[in-house]
Amino acid sequence: MMDWDALCFNVATLIAGVFVLEYGADKFIDHTVIVGRRLGISQTVIAFLTAGAEWEELAVVVAAIMQHRSPLALGNVLGSTISNILGALSLGLLFYPQGLEFDRSAKIYSALLFVVTTLFVVLAFFNQLNQIVGGVLIAIFTLYILSIIYAIYKGVASPPELSDSDSDGESSDSDDGEFVNRGPVSETSPLIENEHAPTSTDKGSRRSRSLPYHIFQVIVGFISLSLSGYILCHSAVTIADSLYLSGTVFGLTVVSFATTLPEKLVAILSGSRGYGGIMAGTTAGSNIFLLTLCAGVVAVAGYQVQEADSFLLFELAAVWLSSLVFCAVIFLGLGRSTGIVLLVAYLVFLCLEFTVYRR
């Protein structure tokens, strides 16, 4: 018999964990940018390392691995890649004005994501997510970062804009410590460059914060990320057990939906303001981060496949087709009608996971 009190408690804990996750991501990313700026690290490099980087997803993955729940971790990775395209990108397309066009950088990112997704799907289909493959995926992520840094240095591609909580329009400290209200994001320059135009120093201005203060805030953000990962993982496992669902299914649906809420908000805001480059860059960057670094960490830790938690062809096909559709949107400039189709497809995917493929 189902313990309704335990189920309700863990649902409430899961919701609270999402708020802690967002708080930790805000702290960690915002103050990392400031610390890097104070230490003289290239702003473009900082912008890329915080753009589309799913640090909150990595926290959930590590927490799940530490609790010996690798199927939940990998299910969250794949579910988030689907949610970023069918869920978040579709909302951005719905709110995007007429005349949708993407630049050369967006096309490069989308093509690279399709290659990475195809590689991962093939490996997962043949159950080859072992420690050696995990090391290769992490190495691919490292090469990806180095190649983008080199492209930025050579002026070949513009870095994608800051995603998640970085582009939500909140305020942060500038170089001289003044309180800055972030303005609209430019598609040709990282968001942190816009922070160099401080508003008037009125009564709401802050005094300059010291470097140790920002380092402390980075530590607080990291602790919050780690704590939220543990909370989300533990509550998700309990809920999945209460509903007699496999960890993979719950990671593919509820956990991935909750952890990609910031991406959905960013997609709506960037789409409504006509920033197609932000939608494309953050979606591609987030999914490459998930399918290389996060999936690589799961594989290196030892992914124990059980029959109830193994991936189905339907789920792997959904991941691959999502990436293919993303390429079509970028190269063909598909608009609102495609957004409606993608959103309906995401709702169908969630329904099928809870009914036909619930395992």
C-alpha positions as CSV (number, residue, x, y, z in Angstrom):
1,M,0.0,0.0,0.0
2,M,1.3,3.4,-0.9
3,D,2.5,5.7,1.9
4,W,0.8,8.9,0.9
5,D,2.4,10.9,3.7
6,A,5.9,9.9,2.6
7,L,5.0,10.6,-1.1
8,C,3.7,14.1,-0.3
9,F,6.7,14.9,1.8
10,N,9.1,13.9,-0.9
11,V,7.2,15.8,-3.6
12,A,7.5,18.9,-1.4
13,T,11.1,18.2,-0.8
14,L,11.6,17.9,-4.6
15,I,10.0,21.3,-5.2
16,A,12.2,22.8,-2.4
17,G,15.2,21.2,-4.0
18,V,14.5,23.0,-7.3
19,F,14.5,26.4,-5.6
20,V,17.8,25.6,-3.8
21,L,19.2,24.4,-7.2
22,E,18.4,27.7,-8.8
23,Y,19.7,29.7,-5.9
24,G,23.0,27.8,-6.0
25,A,23.4,28.2,-9.8
26,D,22.8,31.9,-9.5
27,K,25.4,32.3,-6.8
28,F,28.0,30.0,-8.4
29,I,27.8,31.5,-11.9
30,D,27.4,35.2,-11.1
31,H,30.3,35.3,-8.7
32,T,32.5,33.1,-10.7
33,V,32.2,35.7,-13.5
34,I,33.2,38.5,-11.1
35,V,36.1,36.5,-9.6
36,G,37.4,35.7,-13.0
37,R,37.2,39.4,-14.0
38,R,39.0,40.5,-10.9
39,L,41.8,38.0,-11.6
40,G,42.1,39.1,-15.2
41,I,40.8,36.0,-16.9
42,S,39.5,36.6,-20.4
43,Q,35.8,37.7,-20.4
44,T,35.0,35.7,-23.5
45,V,36.4,32.5,-21.9
46,I,34.4,33.2,-18.8
47,A,31.3,33.8,-20.9
48,F,31.7,30.5,-22.7
49,L,32.4,28.5,-19.6
50,T,29.2,29.7,-18.0
51,A,27.1,29.7,-21.2
52,G,25.0,26.7,-21.7
53,A,26.9,24.9,-19.0
54,E,24.6,22.6,-17.0
55,W,26.4,22.8,-13.7
56,E,23.1,22.1,-11.8
57,E,22.6,19.0,-13.9
58,L,26.1,17.9,-13.1
59,A,25.4,18.3,-9.4
60,V,22.3,16.1,-9.7
61,V,24.3,13.5,-11.7
62,V,27.1,13.4,-9.1
63,A,24.6,13.1,-6.2
64,A,22.8,10.3,-8.0
65,I,26.1,8.4,-8.6
66,M,27.1,8.8,-4.9
67,Q,23.8,7.2,-3.9
68,H,24.4,4.3,-6.4
69,R,21.5,5.5,-8.7
70,S,23.3,5.8,-12.0
71,P,20.1,5.0,-14.0
72,L,18.5,8.1,-12.5
73,A,21.5,10.2,-13.4
74,L,21.7,9.0,-17.0
75,G,17.9,9.2,-17.3
76,N,18.1,12.8,-16.2
77,V,20.8,13.6,-18.7
78,L,18.8,12.2,-21.6
79,G,15.6,13.7,-20.4
80,S,17.2,17.1,-20.1
81,T,18.5,17.0,-23.7
82,I,15.0,16.2,-24.9
83,S,13.5,18.9,-22.7
84,N,15.9,21.5,-23.8
85,I,14.8,21.1,-27.4
86,L,11.2,19.9,-27.3
87,G,10.3,21.9,-24.2
88,A,12.5,25.0,-24.0
89,L,13.3,25.7,-27.6
90,S,9.6,25.2,-28.6
91,L,8.5,27.9,-26.2
92,G,11.2,30.2,-27.6
93,L,10.0,29.6,-31.1
94,L,6.4,30.3,-30.1
95,F,7.3,33.8,-28.7
96,Y,9.8,34.6,-31.5
97,P,8.8,37.5,-33.8
98,Q,8.5,37.0,-37.6
99,G,11.6,36.8,-39.7
100,L,13.5,34.0,-37.9
101,E,17.2,33.8,-38.9
102,F,20.2,32.2,-37.3
103,D,23.8,33.1,-37.8
104,R,26.8,31.0,-38.9
105,S,27.8,30.2,-35.3
106,A,24.4,28.8,-34.5
107,K,24.6,26.5,-37.5
108,I,28.1,25.3,-36.4
109,Y,26.8,24.6,-32.9
110,S,23.7,22.7,-34.1
111,A,25.8,20.5,-36.5
112,L,28.3,19.7,-33.8
113,L,25.4,18.8,-31.4
114,F,24.0,16.4,-34.0
115,V,27.3,14.6,-34.4
116,V,27.7,14.3,-30.6
117,T,24.1,13.1,-30.2
118,T,24.5,10.5,-32.9
119,L,27.7,9.2,-31.3
120,F,26.1,8.9,-27.9
121,V,22.9,7.2,-29.2
122,V,25.0,4.6,-31.0
123,L,27.1,3.9,-27.9
124,A,24.0,3.7,-25.6
125,F,22.1,1.4,-28.0
126,F,24.9,-1.1,-28.0
127,N,25.4,-0.8,-24.2
128,Q,28.9,0.6,-24.6
129,L,28.8,3.2,-21.8
130,N,31.8,1.8,-20.0
131,Q,34.7,3.5,-18.2
132,I,36.8,3.8,-21.4
133,V,33.9,5.4,-23.3
134,G,33.3,7.7,-20.4
135,G,36.9,8.9,-20.6
136,V,36.5,9.5,-24.3
137,L,33.3,11.5,-23.8
138,I,35.0,13.7,-21.2
139,A,38.0,14.1,-23.6
140,I,35.6,15.2,-26.3
141,F,34.1,17.8,-23.9
142,T,37.6,19.1,-23.2
143,L,38.5,19.3,-26.9
144,Y,35.1,21.1,-27.4
145,I,36.0,23.7,-24.9
146,L,39.5,24.2,-26.3
147,S,38.1,24.5,-29.9
148,I,35.6,27.1,-28.9
149,I,38.2,29.1,-27.0
150,Y,40.4,29.0,-30.0
151,A,37.5,30.0,-32.3
152,I,36.8,33.0,-30.0
153,Y,40.5,33.9,-30.0
154,K,40.6,33.8,-33.8
155,G,37.4,35.7,-34.1
156,V,35.7,32.9,-36.1
157,A,32.7,32.5,-33.8
158,S,31.0,34.6,-31.2
159,P,30.5,32.9,-27.8
160,P,27.0,31.9,-26.9
161,E,25.2,34.2,-24.5
162,L,25.1,33.3,-20.8
163,S,22.2,30.9,-20.1
164,D,20.0,29.8,-17.3
165,S,20.2,32.3,-14.4
166,D,22.8,34.4,-16.1
167,S,20.4,35.8,-18.7
168,D,17.4,36.3,-16.6
169,G,17.9,40.0,-16.3
170,E,18.8,40.2,-12.7
171,S,21.5,42.5,-11.3
172,S,25.0,41.8,-10.3
173,D,28.2,43.6,-9.3
174,S,30.3,45.3,-11.9
175,D,34.1,45.7,-11.9
176,D,34.0,48.6,-9.6
177,G,31.4,47.0,-7.4
178,E,28.4,49.2,-8.4
179,F,25.0,47.7,-8.6
180,V,24.2,47.1,-12.3
181,N,20.8,46.4,-13.8
182,R,21.5,44.0,-16.7
183,G,20.1,45.4,-20.0
184,P,19.2,43.5,-23.1
185,V,21.6,40.9,-24.3
186,S,23.5,41.3,-27.5
187,E,23.9,38.4,-29.8
188,T,27.4,39.4,-30.8
189,S,28.9,39.9,-27.4
190,P,28.9,38.0,-24.1
191,L,26.4,39.3,-21.5
192,I,29.1,40.2,-19.1
193,E,30.3,42.9,-21.5
194,N,27.0,44.6,-21.0
195,E,27.7,44.9,-17.3
196,H,30.4,47.5,-18.0
197,A,27.8,50.2,-18.6
198,P,26.7,50.9,-15.0
199,T,23.6,52.8,-14.3
200,S,23.6,56.0,-12.3
201,T,24.9,55.7,-8.8
202,D,21.8,56.4,-6.7
203,K,20.8,55.3,-3.3
204,G,20.5,51.7,-4.5
205,S,24.2,51.5,-5.3
206,R,26.5,49.2,-3.4
207,R,30.0,49.7,-2.2
208,S,32.8,47.7,-3.8
209,R,32.9,44.1,-2.7
210,S,36.2,42.6,-1.9
211,L,37.6,39.5,-3.8
212,P,37.4,37.3,-0.7
213,Y,33.7,38.1,-0.5
214,H,33.0,36.9,-4.1
215,I,35.1,33.8,-3.5
216,F,33.0,33.1,-0.4
217,Q,29.9,33.5,-2.5
218,V,31.3,31.0,-5.1
219,I,31.8,28.5,-2.3
220,V,28.2,29.1,-1.0
221,G,26.9,28.6,-4.5
222,F,28.9,25.4,-4.9
223,I,27.6,24.0,-1.5
224,S,24.0,24.9,-2.5
225,L,24.4,23.1,-5.8
226,S,25.8,20.0,-4.1
227,L,23.0,20.1,-1.4
228,S,20.3,20.6,-4.0
229,G,21.7,17.7,-6.0
230,Y,21.4,15.4,-3.0
231,I,17.9,16.6,-2.2
232,L,16.6,16.2,-5.7
233,C,18.2,12.8,-6.1
234,H,17.0,11.4,-2.8
235,S,13.5,12.7,-3.1
236,A,13.2,11.6,-6.7
237,V,14.3,8.0,-5.9
238,T,11.7,7.8,-3.1
239,I,8.9,9.1,-5.3
240,A,9.9,6.7,-8.1
241,D,9.8,3.8,-5.7
242,S,6.4,4.9,-4.3
243,L,4.9,5.2,-7.8
244,Y,6.6,1.9,-8.9
245,L,8.6,3.6,-11.7
246,S,12.1,2.9,-12.7
247,G,14.8,5.4,-11.9
248,T,15.4,5.9,-15.7
249,V,11.8,6.8,-16.4
250,F,11.6,9.3,-13.5
251,G,14.9,10.9,-14.5
252,L,13.7,11.2,-18.1
253,T,10.5,12.9,-17.0
254,V,10.0,14.7,-13.7
255,V,13.7,15.3,-12.7
256,S,14.7,16.5,-16.1
257,F,11.6,18.8,-16.4
258,A,12.3,20.3,-13.0
259,T,16.0,21.0,-13.6
260,T,15.4,22.6,-17.0
261,L,12.9,25.1,-15.8
262,P,15.5,27.9,-16.0
263,E,16.2,27.0,-19.7
264,K,12.5,27.3,-20.5
265,L,12.3,30.7,-18.9
266,V,15.4,31.9,-20.8
267,A,13.9,30.6,-24.1
268,I,10.7,32.5,-23.6
269,L,12.5,35.8,-22.7
270,S,15.1,35.5,-25.5
271,G,12.5,34.4,-28.1
272,S,10.2,37.3,-27.2
273,R,13.0,39.8,-27.5
274,G,14.2,38.4,-30.9
275,Y,17.5,36.9,-29.7
276,G,17.7,33.8,-31.8
277,G,21.4,33.4,-31.2
278,I,20.8,33.0,-27.5
279,M,18.2,30.2,-28.0
280,A,20.5,28.4,-30.4
281,G,23.7,28.8,-28.5
282,T,22.4,27.9,-25.1
283,T,20.4,24.9,-26.4
284,A,23.4,23.4,-28.3
285,G,25.9,24.2,-25.5
286,S,23.6,22.7,-22.8
287,N,23.1,19.5,-24.7
288,I,26.7,19.0,-25.6
289,F,27.6,19.6,-22.0
290,L,25.1,16.9,-21.0
291,L,26.0,14.3,-23.6
292,T,29.7,14.6,-23.1
293,L,30.7,15.7,-19.6
294,C,27.7,14.5,-17.6
295,A,27.2,11.3,-19.5
296,G,31.0,10.7,-19.4
297,V,31.0,11.1,-15.6
298,V,28.2,8.5,-15.3
299,A,30.1,6.1,-17.5
300,V,33.4,6.5,-15.7
301,A,31.7,5.9,-12.4
302,G,30.4,2.6,-13.7
303,Y,26.9,2.5,-15.3
304,Q,25.2,-0.6,-13.9
305,V,22.6,-1.6,-16.5
306,Q,19.6,-3.6,-15.3
307,E,16.7,-4.7,-17.4
308,A,14.2,-2.4,-15.8
309,D,16.5,0.6,-16.1
310,S,17.9,0.0,-19.6
311,F,17.1,2.5,-22.3
312,L,14.5,1.7,-24.9
313,L,14.8,2.4,-28.6
314,F,11.9,4.8,-28.3
315,E,13.9,7.0,-25.8
316,L,17.1,6.9,-27.8
317,A,15.2,7.7,-31.0
318,A,13.6,10.7,-29.2
319,V,17.0,12.1,-28.3
320,W,18.3,11.6,-31.8
321,L,15.2,13.0,-33.5
322,S,15.2,16.0,-31.2
323,S,18.8,16.9,-32.3
324,L,17.8,16.4,-36.0
325,V,14.8,18.7,-35.6
326,F,17.0,21.3,-33.9
327,C,19.4,21.3,-36.9
328,A,16.4,21.7,-39.2
329,V,15.1,24.7,-37.2
330,I,18.5,26.4,-37.3
331,F,19.3,25.7,-41.0
332,L,15.8,26.3,-42.4
333,G,14.8,29.0,-40.0
334,L,11.6,27.2,-38.9
335,G,9.3,29.3,-36.8
336,R,6.2,29.3,-34.6
337,S,4.4,26.4,-36.3
338,T,7.4,24.2,-35.6
339,G,7.3,25.4,-32.0
340,I,3.8,24.1,-31.6
341,V,4.7,20.8,-33.1
342,L,7.7,20.4,-30.8
343,L,5.7,21.3,-27.7
344,V,3.0,18.8,-28.6
345,A,5.7,16.2,-29.2
346,Y,7.2,16.8,-25.8
347,L,3.8,16.4,-24.1
348,V,3.3,13.1,-26.0
349,F,6.7,11.9,-25.0
350,L,5.9,12.6,-21.3
351,C,2.6,10.8,-21.5
352,L,4.1,7.7,-23.2
353,E,6.8,7.5,-20.5
354,F,4.3,7.5,-17.8
355,T,2.0,5.0,-19.5
356,V,3.3,2.7,-22.2
357,Y,7.0,2.8,-21.3
358,R,6.8,3.3,-17.5
359,R,8.6,-0.1,-16.8
